[in-house]
Structure formats: structure tokens, C-alpha cells
């Protein structure tokens, strides 16, 4: 007598669609095995059989399904992708609308999708007229209605810098693929200058993804769902706080006799170490401290000015980093002027000392010291035309100081 085993393979992302059904001349009972992407269901045609035969068939069935499951998981596992770190930002290759190759900056401090205006123009991406503001041609009307209720229009663009972000919005659907994740939006921002990439990809909690970064190896993994790696005791686990489209983590900074504690925006779009907002700088009286050196930088909202001071320590979770330069903002507008949910920003020049896993599902940040952990953070002031580059060295500064009088040959700010 034949016993029939039916194996159904279902894609978990399309629950009503069974991809494959295979009939095998073995089976005894019902069994379900789950993998991250697929569910396998096994059915039997019942008949007369002995208990020994049942055990034998179950053993073979488990081996069969186990091998199928392992194969599926290996094929579906998120892949590692390389990134460039020339400007102290995570820049990788991506695809727009399934065909157009572009460079993507992966930014946990931003939200939405933003494209460089030159790139949009060169590739005739936008077929419609660009509109200013969050609601296009209706922006002013919405602004007036909100004002009647004592409310302000939400900020639609910009970043660090005291000027106005030169940004418009294209109201057309766009799809961008980076790593193993696809971002889709009904509209996107268009900036006059995205500072080194074609696309700025905002990573947000609502996207329910995991972002792994291995700075010393210059690789990353970006995929949907919970972390797919072993997070053992070698990793620090830090709880993140969600603020609509952005997340913060707690830090403690010691500068002289002052201790500054609070929430800091997690920002892989920042080429800084740690920046304190103007609001925090003023409230803590930090601008009056001795040893502050001036710095000038450029962000999406134009030129940013402030000071730099060396800290005694920066504590992240249970780890304490000595001698980290802290940037004090003097901007009266922009992302560094102040916020109601963060007192500063933590950027790549500190995060690069760790392997990092951003778990947007459970809102945890995992950090593990890497090969860069004990290396000094050397930062320099450079002229405005060379902002946001990490290729500056003491030798190049010395050679070029006559051409660029703003060069200073001792460690100062990140820019």
C-alpha cells in the first residue's frame, strides 16, 4: 500500500499563494515547518500501517523537510553589500525604478527619499513640474489653515546648516532598491546639492527593517524583518526611542566639570563625531568654556558654524570612549539649532568604532567594538569647498596651507 506525502511551499509575504506542491510516496501525518520566508505544510493520505513504519517514515520526512528548509533559508538570507566611506558617509550602489543605477546614501537621521536635482535633470526622472513645500501647490493654503489653529507647517526638508534648504518636491511614484530592501514612495524630495550622492535614503522605524553596518570591513546588510544574526553577549544592547520617523539613543558626555546626558539622534548621514544643538550649548553654558576652536561646515541647509571642544569621555551603553571632539552648534535654524526630542546628534565618526545593528522592529541598537575601536579620532577644519571629506591628513594640510589658509594642522573638527 502506498502512503502519499504532499509538500506545499508557501511564500509568507503572499500568504494566499502556494508556490510549489510535490507528491512523494511517503507520509503519515500533518506537519508544518516555518522558515523566515516560506512555510512548508505536509499532508498524508491515511491508510493501514504499523507503528514502526510510521516512525521510519516520520524520520525520513523530517530529514526531507529539514533539507528543503535549510536550502530555502540559505537562498533567502540577506546578502552583504560593499559601501564607500570616502566622505564619512555610507554610500552604496542602488537601483531606481528597476533600471537606473545610482549612488545611495543610507541615512538613519533622514526620512523619505531625496534625489539630487542634477541627477533628476540628467535622467529626466520627473515628468511633472516640481513643487515647493510638503503639499505642493497647496502648501500655502495648508499653512494658512494651520496658522488659524495656532499650528505650524511640519518641516519638509533641510538638515544641518543655518540657511534655507534648496529643496522642491516631485509628486510622482518612485521605487528605490538598496541592499535587500525596496523603498517605495508616492513622491520624493529634490535637493540642489545632496553632498556626494544621487539619492538620500531615509531609514525609518515604520519601515520595519534591520540595518547592519560593519564599518571596518565597509560592508552592510539591509533587509526586512528582525535581525538575522546571532546577537550574543559580545554585543551591547541599547534601547532606542522612536520619534515618528527618527530614533534616539541615550549618551553621557563629560566635558571638564560638566556632564551632559540626554537623547541623541542616531544619524548615519552625519560625518561628525557628536554634535550638541545650539539649544543645549546655550542651556549648559558650553560656549563659555576655555579651549574651544572654531569650525565651519556644510549641511543640506547651507553653512553651519560653531565650536569644537575635546571631551574627557563619551559613554555609550556600558562603553566609554576617551578624548572625543564634541561639536557645539551656534546655528539659529536647521537641524542643529534645537529639538524637543534630542539634545544632539551622534554621527559616523563615533559609530564607526563598532559593528552596528539597527533593529527597527524591536527598537534596539546593538553595538560591538571592532578593529577601529581603539584608534584615535583625528578631525580637522577644512575650507568650505572641501567640507565633509575624511581624506584630509596632516601631510596634505601642511602642503596646502599656503593655498588654503583655513587649514589648521592639529586635530580640530570633523569637517
DOMI-491434 format. One line per field, with one value per residue (C-alpha): residue number from 1; x, y, z. Coordinates in Angstrom, 3 decimals, padded with zeros to 6 digits. Each point is the difference from the previous one (the first is absolute). Example, Ala and Ser with C-alpha at 12.3 -4.5 7.8 and 13.67 -1.06 7.14 Angstrom:
% residues 2
num	[1  2] $
x	[012.300  001.370] $
y	[-004.500  003.440] $
z	[007.800  -000.660] $
This chain:
% residues 415
num	[1  2  3  4  5  6  7  8  9  10  11  12  13  14  15  16  17  18  19  20  21  22  23  24  25  26  27  28  29  30  31  32  33  34  35  36  37  38  39  40  41  42  43  44  45  46  47  48  49  50  51  52  53  54  55  56  57  58  59  60  61  62  63  64  65  66  67  68  69  70  71  72  73  74  75  76  77  78  79  80  81  82  83  84  85  86  87  88  89  90  91  92  93  94  95  96  97  98  99  100  101  102  103  104  105  106  107  108  109  110  111  112  113  114  115  116  117  118  119  120  121  122  123  124  125  126  127  128  129  130  131  132  133  134  135  136  137  138  139  140  141  142  143  144  145  146  147  148  149  150  151  152  153  154  155  156  157  158  159  160  161  162  163  164  165  166  167  168  169  170  171  172  173  174  175  176  177  178  179  180  181  182  183  184  185  186  187  188  189  190  191  192  193  194  195  196  197  198  199  200  201  202  203  204  205  206  207  208  209  210  211  212  213  214  215  216  217  218  219  220  221  222  223  224  225  226  227  228  229  230  231  232  233  234  235  236  237  238  239  240  241  242  243  244  245  246  247  248  249  250  251  252  253  254  255  256  257  258  259  260  261  262  263  264  265  266  267  268  269  270  271  272  273  274  275  276  277  278  279  280  281  282  283  284  285  286  287  288  289  290  291  292  293  294  295  296  297  298  299  300  301  302  303  304  305  306  307  308  309  310  311  312  313  314  315  316  317  318  319  320  321  322  323  324  325  326  327  328  329  330  331  332  333  334  335  336  337  338  339  340  341  342  343  344  345  346  347  348  349  350  351  352  353  354  355  356  357  358  359  360  361  362  363  364  365  366  367  368  369  370  371  372  373  374  375  376  377  378  379  380  381  382  383  384  385  386  387  388  389  390  391  392  393  394  395  396  397  398  399  400  401  402  403  404  405  406  407  408  409  410  411  412  413  414  415] $
x	[000.000  001.333  000.044  000.008  001.759  -001.010  002.475  -001.348  002.383  -001.611  001.543  -000.645  -000.035  -002.916  -001.937  -002.671  002.439  001.483  003.079  000.684  -001.729  001.900  -001.359  002.254  -000.864  000.493  -002.061  -001.756  -001.203  -000.375  003.089  000.788  003.516  000.637  002.984  000.436  -001.511  -001.884  -002.398  000.082  -003.135  -000.003  -003.148  -000.574  -002.453  -000.840  000.037  000.924  003.586  002.003  001.426  003.558  -000.783  -001.485  003.143  002.172  -002.004  -000.124  003.787  000.451  -002.601  001.777  003.302  -001.655  -001.759  003.059  002.163  -002.583  -000.290  003.770  000.338  -002.777  001.547  003.442  -001.467  -002.105  002.609  000.810  003.229  002.955  000.569  003.036  -000.114  002.317  001.048  002.025  -002.149  -000.651  -003.452  -001.395  -000.185  -001.024  -001.294  -003.753  -002.693  -002.849  -003.217  001.644  002.317  001.947  003.283  000.768  002.048  -001.978  000.844  -001.586  -001.081  -001.657  -000.364  -002.092  -003.447  -001.629  001.932  001.995  001.689  002.652  -001.413  002.807  -000.571  -003.760  000.594  002.616  -002.233  -003.324  -001.481  -002.666  -002.650  -001.992  000.701  001.921  -001.878  001.319  -001.166  -001.539  -003.359  001.129  -002.187  -002.268  002.799  -000.859  -003.696  000.772  002.410  -002.714  -002.528  002.487  000.859  -003.677  000.217  003.253  002.018  003.059  000.599  002.251  003.544  000.314  003.706  003.346  002.566  003.045  000.734  -001.373  -001.240  -003.055  -000.009  -000.226  -002.594  -003.085  -002.295  -000.836  -003.499  000.512  000.490  003.560  001.546  003.570  001.794  003.049  001.455  -002.875  -002.709  -002.256  -001.241  -003.127  -001.448  -002.790  002.301  003.597  002.081  002.394  003.006  002.368  002.969  -000.121  003.657  001.475  -002.788  -002.807  -002.574  -000.385  -001.905  -001.671  -000.163  -003.068  -001.507  -003.251  001.873  000.411  003.493  003.425  003.140  003.379  003.208  003.564  002.061  003.468  -000.936  -002.050  -002.950  -003.671  -003.179  -003.431  -003.103  -003.594  -000.850  001.911  003.801  001.203  003.221  001.090  000.020  001.965  001.541  002.730  -002.641  -001.221  -003.764  -001.275  -003.689  -000.953  -002.836  -002.254  -001.016  -002.334  002.609  003.248  001.641  002.224  002.333  001.215  003.575  002.014  002.766  002.539  001.628  002.182  -002.189  -003.210  -002.012  -002.538  -002.503  -002.963  -001.341  002.032  -001.272  001.447  001.306  002.022  -000.364  002.262  003.752  000.479  000.995  -002.591  -001.752  -001.894  -002.843  000.109  -002.762  002.109  003.164  -001.747  -001.863  003.182  002.161  002.454  000.914  001.786  002.401  003.705  001.680  -002.775  001.213  -002.202  -001.313  -002.118  -001.905  -002.613  -003.303  -003.153  -001.089  003.237  002.918  000.191  002.239  001.032  002.849  001.868  001.129  001.700  -001.998  001.384  -002.328  -003.113  -001.998  -002.082  -001.768  002.678  002.862  001.989  002.011  002.705  001.110  -002.841  -000.437  -003.452  -001.507  -001.911  -002.551  -000.633  -002.670  -003.265  -001.899  000.300  000.386  002.734  -001.829  -002.100  -002.615  -002.663  001.169  003.801  002.793  002.552  000.957  002.276  001.665  002.182  003.348  -001.069  -002.222  002.851  001.741  -002.636  -001.754  -003.565  -003.442  -003.032  -003.082  -003.011  -002.402  000.779  001.633  003.438  003.459  002.705  003.668  003.139  003.534  001.842  003.617  -000.393  -001.147  003.315  001.215  000.056  -002.594  001.991  -002.156  000.979  -001.411  000.023  -001.110  -003.643  000.693  001.359  -002.611  -001.106  003.112  001.945  003.025  001.797  003.292  002.569  002.392  -002.506  -000.943  003.619  000.570  -003.128  -000.148  001.349  -002.736  -002.680  000.695  -002.897  001.882  001.152  002.462  -001.160  -003.160  -003.061  -003.437  -001.309  -000.629] $
y	[000.000  003.494  002.911  003.426  003.087  003.377  002.834  003.526  002.950  003.369  003.452  001.733  003.402  -001.196  -002.233  -001.027  -001.215  -003.495  -000.159  -003.701  -003.299  -003.258  -003.524  -002.653  -003.622  000.422  001.606  -000.583  003.126  003.758  002.137  003.696  001.486  003.746  001.838  003.817  000.196  -003.240  -002.347  -003.702  -002.068  -003.786  -002.052  -003.770  -002.423  -002.239  -003.773  -003.135  -000.036  -001.146  002.257  -000.880  000.986  003.256  000.862  -000.876  002.144  002.930  -000.122  000.101  002.743  002.199  -000.448  000.933  003.086  001.056  -000.053  002.007  002.543  000.446  000.490  002.600  001.901  000.046  001.305  002.628  001.208  003.723  000.655  002.204  003.006  002.315  003.722  002.940  002.047  002.722  002.813  -001.691  -000.953  -003.389  000.211  -003.043  -000.918  -000.295  -000.167  002.431  -001.270  -003.376  001.327  003.133  -000.423  002.649  000.664  -000.164  001.520  -002.097  002.450  -000.883  003.705  000.781  -001.039  -000.472  -000.286  002.965  000.365  002.378  002.566  -000.492  -003.751  000.488  002.395  -002.172  -003.069  001.804  -001.777  002.546  000.443  002.518  003.479  000.101  001.587  001.690  -001.168  -003.081  000.387  001.348  002.795  -000.347  000.717  003.655  -000.771  -002.779  002.314  002.646  -002.511  -001.323  003.545  000.624  -002.918  001.206  -002.718  000.101  -001.869  -003.058  000.372  -001.770  000.171  001.286  -001.161  001.516  003.585  003.427  000.789  -001.130  -003.425  000.345  -002.717  -000.733  -003.003  -002.220  -001.455  -003.271  -003.586  -001.252  -003.338  -000.344  -003.266  -000.159  -003.051  -002.491  002.585  001.983  003.476  001.368  003.491  001.944  003.043  000.987  003.030  001.621  001.869  002.284  -001.741  -003.336  000.209  -002.959  -002.423  -000.259  -001.197  000.577  -002.934  000.745  -003.098  000.149  -002.157  -000.442  -001.845  -002.968  -000.858  -000.945  001.941  -001.623  002.004  -001.320  003.175  -001.548  -002.446  002.607  -002.343  000.177  -002.055  001.592  -002.171  -000.299  -001.491  -000.801  -000.424  -003.212  -000.543  -001.232  002.915  -001.530  001.621  001.647  002.505  002.930  000.413  003.576  000.877  002.551  002.491  000.497  003.523  -000.511  -000.354  000.220  -001.755  001.074  -001.729  001.195  001.287  001.500  002.495  001.423  003.315  001.378  000.204  -000.104  -003.152  000.050  -002.865  -000.455  -001.424  000.311  -000.437  -003.134  001.434  -002.028  002.946  002.068  000.047  001.425  -001.582  001.469  003.347  001.906  002.253  003.764  -000.373  -002.443  002.075  003.065  -001.776  -001.698  003.118  -001.906  002.922  001.636  -002.899  000.414  -001.867  000.334  000.138  001.347  -002.179  000.453  -002.701  -000.538  -001.850  -000.270  003.379  001.784  001.169  -000.992  001.661  -000.870  -001.073  -003.193  -001.122  -003.191  -002.131  -002.117  -002.849  -001.049  -002.874  -002.170  -002.777  -001.552  001.111  003.177  001.748  002.507  003.196  000.474  003.401  001.455  002.492  002.917  001.512  003.746  -000.343  001.856  -002.237  -003.455  -003.457  001.127  003.037  -002.015  -002.708  -001.106  -003.638  000.070  002.118  -000.976  -002.325  -003.050  -000.507  -002.437  001.072  -001.554  -002.771  -001.206  -001.413  -002.743  -002.659  001.295  -001.572  002.295  -002.078  002.112  -002.836  -000.167  003.459  -001.124  001.132  -002.666  001.027  -002.143  001.493  -000.578  000.405  003.821  000.171  001.092  002.192  003.777  002.214  002.603  002.805  003.171  003.323  000.336  002.794  000.097  -001.471  -003.175  -000.537  -003.508  -001.799  -002.433  -000.178  002.947  -000.911  002.080  -000.316  001.287  002.838  001.074  -000.072  001.997  002.527  002.784  -000.642  -000.574  002.290  -001.525  -003.270  -000.651  -002.816  -001.273  -002.014  002.209  -000.639  -002.835  002.093] $
z	[000.000  -000.884  002.408  -001.620  001.342  -001.384  000.632  -000.531  -000.052  000.768  -000.312  003.362  -001.700  -002.171  002.440  -002.480  -002.614  000.102  -002.182  -000.246  000.773  -000.222  000.404  001.492  000.706  003.748  002.732  003.234  001.724  -000.261  000.558  -000.396  -000.074  -000.148  -001.448  -000.070  -003.478  -000.654  001.779  -000.874  000.614  -000.239  -000.404  -000.097  -001.472  002.920  -000.300  001.921  001.209  002.994  002.733  -001.063  -003.551  001.275  001.984  -002.974  -002.378  002.438  000.329  -003.786  -000.299  002.563  -001.818  -003.271  001.304  001.993  -003.110  -001.940  002.831  000.351  -003.742  -000.004  002.906  -001.625  -003.264  001.752  002.505  -000.342  -001.855  000.953  -002.239  -000.246  000.664  -000.545  003.029  -001.726  001.425  003.345  -001.237  -000.979  -003.805  -002.030  -003.444  -000.478  -002.669  -000.698  -001.604  -000.759  -002.724  000.948  001.903  002.629  003.134  003.256  003.382  002.790  002.688  003.329  000.779  -003.085  -001.183  -003.412  -003.258  -001.300  -003.389  -001.278  -002.446  -002.536  000.005  -000.478  -002.887  -001.724  000.076  -000.588  002.989  000.813  -002.697  002.022  001.265  003.269  002.888  003.085  003.404  001.535  -001.779  -003.366  -001.358  003.040  002.502  000.632  000.444  002.486  001.805  000.380  001.323  002.549  001.103  000.801  002.428  001.519  -001.738  -002.226  -003.231  000.552  -001.285  -003.334  -000.651  001.018  002.468  001.620  -000.973  000.815  -003.509  -001.921  -001.616  -003.778  -000.330  -002.077  -000.163  -002.969  000.277  -001.835  001.112  000.442  000.943  001.277  000.759  002.290  001.704  000.276  000.553  -002.344  000.933  -001.683  000.378  -001.777  -000.185  000.690  000.888  -002.457  001.430  -001.835  001.643  001.837  001.056  -001.819  -001.000  -002.549  002.543  003.732  001.498  003.322  002.225  002.250  002.785  -001.941  -002.746  002.384  -001.207  001.344  -000.899  000.703  -000.520  000.243  -000.272  000.081  -002.770  -001.902  -000.451  000.990  -000.043  -000.384  000.058  001.158  003.383  003.172  000.204  -001.641  001.922  003.401  002.444  002.874  003.082  -002.072  -001.164  002.095  -000.208  000.262  -000.019  -002.638  000.317  -002.989  -000.993  -002.968  -002.783  001.990  002.944  002.884  002.447  003.436  000.407  002.840  -000.800  002.422  -000.945  002.776  003.084  -002.020  -000.720  -002.818  -000.137  -002.286  -003.242  -003.196  -003.546  -001.630  -003.272  -002.511  -002.370  002.253  -000.601  003.503  003.280  002.380  -000.415  002.682  -001.107  000.485  002.575  002.047  -000.449  001.427  002.802  001.248  -000.400  -002.193  -002.263  002.959  000.570  -000.691  -002.827  -002.595  -003.612  -002.825  -002.808  -003.105  -001.836  -002.679  000.285  -002.081  001.351  -000.816  002.100  003.649  002.591  003.511  002.237  000.826  003.429  001.122  002.453  002.818  -000.936  -001.887  001.477  -002.339  001.846  002.214  -002.249  000.645  -002.739  001.049  -001.759  -002.472  -001.671  000.675  -002.444  001.499  -002.354  -000.230  -002.720  000.570  -002.427  -001.522  001.535  002.415  001.375  002.451  000.405  002.440  -000.079  -000.358  001.481  -002.619  -002.845  -000.018  -003.377  -001.879  001.480  003.312  -001.365  -002.239  003.078  000.173  -001.984  000.067  -000.310  -000.084  000.835  -000.964  000.848  003.718  000.201  001.158  -001.051  000.262  000.115  000.098  000.068  -003.282  -001.137  -000.031  003.618  001.530  -002.861  000.655  -001.665  -001.933  -001.352  -001.780  -001.117  -003.771  -002.338  -001.003  -003.447  001.588  002.691  000.927  -001.202  002.147  -002.281  001.610  001.693  001.912  -002.961  -002.526  002.330  000.363  -003.761  -000.794  002.820  -002.237  -002.567  002.629  002.969  001.960  000.423  003.547  000.584  003.386  000.773  -000.012  -001.425  -002.099  -003.086] $
